[in-house]
């Protein structure tokens, strides 16, 4: 006798499923937290459910300051005041204006700084029937600053030549 206890098959199956679920959750969290872009998951009522590490770095909030809050917290006026109505309109009409496409927009950091972003939004129907929206956000601040610098250099060069 080896001294190990053999669990009934059903109990072992449950343990295996729990271990597989834990491993899947850890993989998902690892992928999200190594992403360079912010990933934010919100409910149909615009409440933030999940954020990744890049969201904290880009926006300056800790995860605990975002979870349970309305996503409009990350937007400047007038988008902040109108966002829930945009989502409500989509839920009523099904008419997509941003879902499934990427576009440039502006966002607001915790310190109040407004900055340019590339935003893509997708929707996912979860197995429990809940609809959630996933936003992927890339900070365009550096790129926009470089574009402005190139324009200034070009204008300066045109004045020098002209």
KELUM-771705 format. One record per atom (N, C-alpha, C): residue number from 0; residue in one letter; atom name; y, x, z negated. Coordinates in steps of 0.1 Angstrom, whole numbers, padded with zeros to 4 digits, always signed. Each point is the difference from the previous one (the first is absolute). Example, Ala and Ser with C-alpha at 12.3 -4.5 7.8 and 13.67 -1.06 7.14 Angstrom:
<rs>
0|a|N|-0057|+0132|-0078
0|a|CA|+0012|-0009|+0000
0|a|C|+0012|+0009|+0000
1|s|N|+0011|-0004|+0007
1|s|CA|+0011|+0009|+0000
1|s|C|+0011|-0008|-0008
</rs>
This chain:
<rs>
0|x|N|-0012|+0008|+0000
0|x|CA|+0012|-0008|+0000
0|x|C|+0012|+0009|+0000
1|x|N|+0010|-0003|+0009
1|x|CA|+0011|+0008|+0001
1|x|C|+0012|-0003|-0009
2|x|N|-0001|-0012|-0006
2|x|CA|+0010|-0004|-0010
2|x|C|+0012|-0008|+0007
3|x|N|+0000|-0001|+0013
3|x|CA|+0010|-0008|+0007
3|x|C|-0004|-0015|+0000
4|x|N|+0010|-0008|-0001
4|x|CA|-0002|-0014|+0000
4|x|C|+0002|-0005|+0014
5|x|N|-0010|-0008|+0004
5|x|CA|+0001|-0006|+0014
5|x|C|+0006|-0013|-0001
6|x|N|+0011|-0002|+0007
6|x|CA|+0007|-0013|+0000
6|x|C|-0007|-0010|+0009
7|x|N|+0001|-0013|-0003
7|x|CA|-0005|-0009|+0009
7|x|C|+0007|+0001|+0014
8|x|N|-0006|-0004|+0011
8|x|CA|+0006|+0002|+0013
8|x|C|+0013|-0007|+0001
9|x|N|+0002|-0012|-0005
9|x|CA|+0012|-0007|+0001
9|x|C|+0011|+0007|-0007
10|x|N|-0002|+0005|-0011
10|x|CA|+0010|+0008|-0008
10|x|C|+0004|+0013|+0008
11|x|N|-0010|+0006|+0005
11|x|CA|+0003|+0013|+0008
11|x|C|+0008|-0004|+0013
12|x|N|-0003|-0011|+0006
12|x|CA|+0008|-0004|+0012
12|x|C|+0014|-0003|-0004
13|x|N|+0002|-0006|-0011
13|x|CA|+0014|-0003|-0005
13|x|C|+0007|+0013|-0002
14|x|N|-0006|+0009|-0007
14|x|CA|+0005|+0013|-0003
14|x|C|+0004|+0008|+0013
15|x|N|-0009|-0001|+0010
15|x|CA|+0002|+0007|+0013
15|x|C|+0013|-0007|+0007
16|x|N|+0001|-0013|-0001
16|x|CA|+0011|-0007|+0007
16|x|C|+0013|+0004|-0007
17|x|N|+0000|+0001|-0014
17|x|CA|+0012|+0003|-0007
17|x|C|+0004|+0015|+0003
18|x|N|-0010|+0009|+0001
18|x|CA|+0003|+0014|+0003
18|x|C|+0006|+0001|+0015
19|x|N|-0006|-0008|+0009
19|x|CA|+0005|+0000|+0014
19|x|C|+0014|-0005|+0000
20|x|N|+0003|-0011|-0007
20|x|CA|+0013|-0006|-0001
20|x|C|+0010|+0010|-0006
21|x|N|-0004|+0007|-0010
21|x|CA|+0009|+0010|-0007
21|x|C|+0003|+0011|+0010
22|x|N|-0010|+0005|+0007
22|x|CA|+0002|+0011|+0010
22|x|C|+0009|-0005|+0011
23|x|N|-0002|-0012|+0005
23|x|CA|+0009|-0005|+0010
23|x|C|+0014|-0001|-0004
24|x|N|+0002|-0005|-0012
24|x|CA|+0014|-0001|-0006
24|x|C|+0006|+0014|-0001
25|x|N|-0008|+0010|-0004
25|x|CA|+0006|+0013|-0002
25|x|C|+0003|+0006|+0014
26|x|N|-0008|-0002|+0010
26|x|CA|+0003|+0004|+0014
26|x|C|+0013|-0006|+0005
27|x|N|+0001|-0013|-0002
27|x|CA|+0012|-0007|+0005
27|x|C|+0012|+0006|-0007
28|x|N|+0000|+0001|-0013
28|x|CA|+0011|+0006|-0008
28|x|C|+0003|+0014|+0005
29|x|N|-0010|+0008|+0003
29|x|CA|+0002|+0014|+0004
29|x|C|+0007|+0000|+0014
30|x|N|-0004|-0009|+0009
30|x|CA|+0006|-0001|+0013
30|x|C|+0015|-0004|-0001
31|x|N|+0002|-0011|-0008
31|x|CA|+0014|-0005|-0001
31|x|C|+0009|+0011|-0007
32|x|N|-0005|+0007|-0010
32|x|CA|+0009|+0009|-0007
32|x|C|+0002|+0013|+0008
33|x|N|-0008|+0003|+0010
33|x|CA|+0002|+0012|+0008
33|x|C|+0008|-0003|+0013
34|x|N|+0003|-0013|+0002
34|x|CA|+0008|-0004|+0012
34|x|C|+0014|+0005|-0002
35|x|N|+0006|+0005|+0011
35|x|CA|+0014|+0005|+0000
35|x|C|+0010|-0012|-0001
36|x|N|-0004|-0011|+0006
36|x|CA|+0009|-0012|+0001
36|x|C|-0003|-0009|-0012
37|x|N|+0010|-0008|-0004
37|x|CA|-0001|-0010|-0010
37|x|C|-0009|-0011|+0005
38|x|N|-0009|-0004|-0009
38|x|CA|-0008|-0012|+0003
38|x|C|+0002|-0010|-0012
39|x|N|+0004|-0012|+0004
39|x|CA|+0003|-0010|-0010
39|x|C|-0008|-0013|+0004
40|x|N|-0007|-0006|-0009
40|x|CA|-0007|-0012|+0002
40|x|C|+0007|-0011|-0009
41|x|N|+0004|-0011|+0007
41|x|CA|+0006|-0011|-0007
41|x|C|-0007|-0013|+0002
42|x|N|+0001|-0009|-0009
42|x|CA|-0006|-0013|+0001
42|x|C|+0009|-0009|+0009
43|x|N|-0005|-0012|+0003
43|x|CA|+0007|-0010|+0008
43|x|C|+0014|-0003|-0006
44|x|N|+0000|+0001|-0013
44|x|CA|+0013|-0003|-0007
44|x|C|+0009|+0012|-0002
45|x|N|-0003|+0011|+0008
45|x|CA|+0008|+0012|+0001
45|x|C|-0001|+0009|-0013
46|x|N|-0010|-0002|-0008
46|x|CA|-0001|+0008|-0012
46|x|C|-0008|+0012|+0003
47|x|N|+0005|+0012|-0004
47|x|CA|-0007|+0013|+0002
47|x|C|-0013|+0000|-0008
48|x|N|-0012|+0002|+0007
48|x|CA|-0012|+0001|-0007
48|x|C|-0005|+0015|-0001
49|x|N|+0002|+0008|+0010
49|x|CA|-0005|+0013|+0001
49|x|C|+0010|+0009|+0007
50|x|N|+0002|+0012|-0005
50|x|CA|+0008|+0010|+0006
50|x|C|-0007|+0014|+0000
51|x|N|+0003|+0009|+0009
51|x|CA|-0006|+0013|-0001
51|x|C|+0010|+0010|-0005
52|x|N|-0004|+0013|-0002
52|x|CA|+0008|+0010|-0005
52|x|C|+0012|+0003|+0009
53|x|N|-0001|-0001|+0013
53|x|CA|+0011|+0002|+0009
53|x|C|+0011|-0010|-0003
54|x|N|-0004|-0012|-0003
54|x|CA|+0010|-0011|-0003
54|x|C|+0009|+0005|-0012
55|x|N|-0007|+0005|-0010
55|x|CA|+0008|+0005|-0012
55|x|C|+0009|+0011|+0004
56|x|N|-0005|+0010|+0008
56|x|CA|+0008|+0011|+0004
56|x|C|+0012|-0004|+0009
57|x|N|-0002|-0009|+0009
57|x|CA|+0010|-0004|+0010
57|x|C|+0011|-0008|-0007
58|x|N|-0004|-0010|-0008
58|x|CA|+0009|-0009|-0006
58|x|C|+0005|+0003|-0014
59|x|N|-0007|+0010|-0007
59|x|CA|+0005|+0004|-0013
59|x|C|-0004|-0009|-0011
60|x|N|-0008|-0009|+0002
60|x|CA|-0006|-0009|-0011
60|x|C|-0013|+0005|-0004
61|x|N|-0004|-0002|-0012
61|x|CA|-0014|+0001|-0005
61|x|C|-0008|-0012|+0004
62|x|N|-0013|+0002|+0002
62|x|CA|-0008|-0012|+0004
62|x|C|+0002|-0011|-0010
63|x|N|+0000|+0002|-0013
63|x|CA|+0002|-0010|-0010
63|x|C|+0013|-0008|+0001
64|x|N|+0010|+0006|+0007
64|x|CA|+0013|-0006|+0002
64|x|C|-0001|-0010|+0012
65|x|N|-0010|+0002|+0008
65|x|CA|+0000|-0008|+0013
65|x|C|-0011|-0011|-0001
66|x|N|-0011|+0002|-0006
66|x|CA|-0011|-0010|+0000
66|x|C|+0005|-0012|-0007
67|x|N|-0002|-0012|+0006
67|x|CA|+0005|-0012|-0006
67|x|C|+0014|-0004|+0004
68|x|N|+0007|+0009|+0007
68|x|CA|+0014|-0003|+0003
68|x|C|+0000|-0005|+0015
69|x|N|+0011|-0007|+0003
69|x|CA|+0002|-0004|+0014
69|x|C|+0003|+0012|+0009
70|x|N|-0006|+0001|+0012
70|x|CA|+0002|+0011|+0009
70|x|C|+0015|+0002|+0004
71|x|N|+0008|-0011|-0001
71|x|CA|+0014|+0001|+0004
71|x|C|+0007|+0010|-0009
72|x|N|-0005|+0004|-0011
72|x|CA|+0005|+0010|-0008
72|x|C|+0003|+0013|+0008
73|x|N|-0008|+0002|+0010
73|x|CA|+0001|+0012|+0008
73|x|C|+0009|-0001|+0012
74|x|N|+0008|-0011|+0001
74|x|CA|+0009|-0003|+0011
74|x|C|+0014|-0002|-0004
75|x|N|+0009|+0005|+0009
75|x|CA|+0014|-0003|-0003
75|x|C|+0004|-0014|+0004
76|x|N|+0012|-0005|-0004
76|x|CA|+0005|-0012|+0005
76|x|C|+0004|+0001|+0014
77|x|N|-0001|-0010|+0008
77|x|CA|-0004|-0014|-0002
77|x|C|-0015|-0002|+0001
78|x|N|-0008|+0010|+0003
78|x|CA|-0014|-0001|+0002
78|x|C|-0007|-0005|-0013
79|x|N|+0005|+0006|-0011
79|x|CA|-0006|-0003|-0013
79|x|C|+0001|-0016|-0003
80|x|N|+0011|-0006|+0003
80|x|CA|+0001|-0014|-0003
80|x|C|-0007|-0009|+0010
81|x|N|-0003|+0005|+0012
81|x|CA|-0006|-0008|+0011
81|x|C|-0015|+0002|+0002
82|x|N|-0005|+0011|-0006
82|x|CA|-0014|+0004|+0003
82|x|C|-0010|-0011|-0003
83|x|N|+0000|-0007|-0012
83|x|CA|-0009|-0010|-0003
83|x|C|+0000|-0011|+0010
84|x|N|+0012|-0004|+0005
84|x|CA|+0001|-0010|+0010
84|x|C|-0007|+0004|+0013
85|x|N|+0001|+0012|+0004
85|x|CA|-0006|+0005|+0012
85|x|C|-0015|-0002|-0002
86|x|N|-0006|+0004|-0011
86|x|CA|-0014|-0001|-0002
86|x|C|-0004|-0015|-0001
87|x|N|+0008|-0008|-0007
87|x|CA|-0003|-0014|+0000
87|x|C|+0000|-0007|+0014
88|x|N|+0009|+0005|+0008
88|x|CA|+0001|-0006|+0014
88|x|C|-0013|+0004|+0007
89|x|N|-0004|+0012|-0001
89|x|CA|-0013|+0005|+0006
89|x|C|-0011|-0008|-0004
90|x|N|-0001|-0002|-0013
90|x|CA|-0012|-0008|-0006
90|x|C|+0000|-0014|+0005
91|x|N|+0012|-0006|+0002
91|x|CA|+0001|-0014|+0005
91|x|C|-0003|-0001|+0015
92|x|N|+0006|+0009|+0007
92|x|CA|-0001|-0001|+0015
92|x|C|-0010|+0008|+0007
93|x|N|-0004|+0011|-0007
93|x|CA|-0009|+0010|+0007
93|x|C|+0006|+0008|+0010
94|x|N|+0013|-0001|+0001
94|x|CA|+0008|+0008|+0010
94|x|C|+0003|+0014|-0005
95|x|N|-0006|+0010|+0007
95|x|CA|+0001|+0014|-0004
95|x|C|+0012|+0006|+0005
96|x|N|+0008|+0006|-0009
96|x|CA|+0012|+0007|+0005
96|x|C|-0001|+0015|-0003
97|x|N|-0007|+0003|-0010
97|x|CA|-0002|+0015|-0003
97|x|C|-0015|+0003|-0002
98|x|N|-0008|-0009|-0003
98|x|CA|-0014|+0003|-0003
98|x|C|-0007|+0004|+0013
99|x|N|-0007|+0012|-0002
99|x|CA|-0007|+0005|+0012
99|x|C|+0008|+0009|+0009
100|x|N|+0013|+0002|-0003
100|x|CA|+0008|+0009|+0007
100|x|C|+0007|+0009|-0009
101|x|N|+0004|+0012|+0005
101|x|CA|+0008|+0009|-0008
101|x|C|+0015|-0001|+0004
102|x|N|+0009|+0002|-0010
102|x|CA|+0014|+0000|+0004
102|x|C|+0008|+0008|-0010
103|x|N|+0012|+0004|+0004
103|x|CA|+0008|+0007|-0009
103|x|C|+0007|-0011|-0009
104|x|N|+0002|+0004|-0013
104|x|CA|+0007|-0009|-0009
104|x|C|+0007|+0009|-0010
105|x|N|+0006|-0006|-0010
105|x|CA|+0006|+0008|-0011
105|x|C|-0006|-0004|-0013
106|x|N|-0001|+0009|-0010
106|x|CA|-0006|-0002|-0013
106|x|C|+0010|+0005|-0010
107|x|N|-0003|-0002|-0013
107|x|CA|+0008|+0005|-0011
107|x|C|-0008|+0006|-0011
108|x|N|+0004|+0012|-0004
108|x|CA|-0007|+0007|-0011
108|x|C|+0005|-0005|-0013
109|x|N|-0007|+0004|-0010
109|x|CA|+0003|-0004|-0014
109|x|C|+0015|+0004|-0004
110|x|N|+0004|+0011|+0005
110|x|CA|+0014|+0005|-0003
110|x|C|+0010|-0007|+0009
111|x|N|-0004|-0010|+0008
111|x|CA|+0010|-0007|+0008
111|x|C|+0002|+0005|+0014
112|x|N|-0005|+0012|+0003
112|x|CA|+0001|+0006|+0013
112|x|C|-0006|-0009|+0011
113|x|N|+0007|-0003|+0010
113|x|CA|-0006|-0007|+0012
113|x|C|-0004|+0010|+0010
114|x|N|-0012|-0002|+0006
114|x|CA|-0005|+0010|+0009
114|x|C|-0008|-0006|+0011
115|x|N|-0001|+0006|+0012
115|x|CA|-0007|-0006|+0011
115|x|C|-0015|+0002|-0001
116|x|N|-0007|-0010|+0004
116|x|CA|-0015|+0001|+0000
116|x|C|-0006|-0006|+0013
117|x|N|-0012|+0004|+0002
117|x|CA|-0008|-0006|+0010
117|x|C|-0010|-0008|-0008
118|x|N|+0000|-0013|+0004
118|x|CA|-0008|-0010|-0008
118|x|C|-0011|-0007|+0009
119|x|N|-0012|+0000|-0004
119|x|CA|-0010|-0008|+0007
119|x|C|-0007|-0009|-0011
120|x|N|-0002|-0012|+0004
120|x|CA|-0006|-0010|-0009
120|x|C|-0012|-0006|+0006
121|x|N|-0011|-0001|-0008
121|x|CA|-0012|-0007|+0004
121|x|C|-0004|-0010|-0010
122|x|N|-0009|-0009|+0004
122|x|CA|-0004|-0010|-0010
122|x|C|-0016|+0001|-0001
123|x|N|-0005|-0003|-0012
123|x|CA|-0014|+0000|-0002
123|x|C|-0004|-0012|-0008
124|x|N|-0010|-0007|+0005
124|x|CA|-0006|-0011|-0007
124|x|C|-0011|+0006|-0009
125|x|N|+0001|-0001|-0012
125|x|CA|-0010|+0006|-0010
125|x|C|-0012|-0010|-0001
126|x|N|-0011|+0006|-0004
126|x|CA|-0012|-0009|-0001
126|x|C|+0001|-0012|-0009
127|x|N|+0010|+0001|-0010
127|x|CA|+0002|-0011|-0009
127|x|C|+0010|-0010|+0006
128|x|N|+0004|+0002|+0013
128|x|CA|+0008|-0010|+0006
128|x|C|+0015|+0003|-0001
129|x|N|+0004|+0010|-0008
129|x|CA|+0014|+0003|-0001
129|x|C|+0005|+0008|+0011
130|x|N|+0012|-0002|+0004
130|x|CA|+0007|+0007|+0011
130|x|C|+0009|+0010|-0006
131|x|N|-0001|+0013|+0004
131|x|CA|+0009|+0010|-0005
131|x|C|+0006|+0007|+0012
132|x|N|+0011|+0006|-0002
132|x|CA|+0007|+0008|+0010
132|x|C|+0000|+0014|-0004
133|x|N|-0002|+0009|+0010
133|x|CA|+0000|+0014|-0002
133|x|C|+0012|+0006|+0008
134|x|N|+0009|+0007|-0007
134|x|CA|+0011|+0007|+0006
134|x|C|-0002|+0015|+0000
135|x|N|+0001|+0006|+0011
135|x|CA|+0000|+0015|+0001
135|x|C|+0014|+0004|+0004
136|x|N|+0005|+0009|-0008
136|x|CA|+0014|+0004|+0001
136|x|C|+0001|+0015|+0001
137|x|N|+0007|+0004|+0010
137|x|CA|+0003|+0015|+0002
137|x|C|+0015|+0002|-0001
138|x|N|+0004|+0009|-0009
138|x|CA|+0014|+0003|-0002
138|x|C|+0005|+0008|+0012
139|x|N|+0011|-0005|+0006
139|x|CA|+0005|+0006|+0012
139|x|C|+0013|+0008|-0003
140|x|N|+0003|+0002|-0012
140|x|CA|+0013|+0006|-0004
140|x|C|+0001|+0014|+0007
141|x|N|-0010|+0008|-0002
141|x|CA|+0001|+0014|+0006
141|x|C|+0002|+0000|+0015
142|x|N|-0008|-0009|+0007
142|x|CA|+0001|-0001|+0014
142|x|C|+0014|-0005|+0005
143|x|N|+0005|-0010|-0007
143|x|CA|+0013|-0005|+0003
143|x|C|+0011|+0011|-0002
144|x|N|-0001|+0008|-0011
144|x|CA|+0009|+0010|-0002
144|x|C|+0000|+0011|+0011
145|x|N|-0012|+0003|+0004
145|x|CA|-0001|+0010|+0011
145|x|C|+0005|-0006|+0013
146|x|N|-0002|-0013|+0003
146|x|CA|+0006|-0006|+0012
146|x|C|+0015|+0001|+0000
147|x|N|+0006|-0003|-0012
147|x|CA|+0015|+0000|-0002
147|x|C|+0005|+0015|+0002
148|x|N|-0007|+0009|-0005
148|x|CA|+0003|+0014|+0001
148|x|C|+0000|+0004|+0015
149|x|N|-0010|-0004|+0007
149|x|CA|-0001|+0004|+0014
149|x|C|+0011|-0007|+0008
150|x|N|+0003|-0012|-0003
150|x|CA|+0012|-0007|+0007
150|x|C|+0013|+0007|-0003
151|x|N|+0002|+0004|-0012
151|x|CA|+0012|+0008|-0004
151|x|C|+0001|+0013|+0008
152|x|N|-0011|+0007|+0000
152|x|CA|+0000|+0013|+0008
152|x|C|+0002|-0002|+0014
153|x|N|-0006|-0011|+0006
153|x|CA|+0002|-0003|+0014
153|x|C|+0015|-0004|+0003
154|x|N|+0006|-0008|-0009
154|x|CA|+0014|-0003|+0002
154|x|C|+0009|+0012|-0001
155|x|N|-0003|+0009|-0010
155|x|CA|+0008|+0012|-0002
155|x|C|-0001|+0009|+0012
156|x|N|-0012|+0001|+0006
156|x|CA|-0002|+0008|+0012
156|x|C|+0007|-0006|+0012
157|x|N|+0000|-0013|+0001
157|x|CA|+0007|-0006|+0011
157|x|C|+0015|+0002|-0001
158|x|N|+0006|-0001|-0012
158|x|CA|+0014|+0003|-0003
158|x|C|+0003|+0015|+0003
159|x|N|-0009|+0009|-0003
159|x|CA|+0002|+0014|+0002
159|x|C|+0000|+0003|+0015
160|x|N|-0009|-0006|+0007
160|x|CA|-0001|+0002|+0015
160|x|C|+0012|-0006|+0007
161|x|N|+0003|-0013|-0005
161|x|CA|+0010|-0008|+0007
161|x|C|+0014|+0005|-0003
</rs>
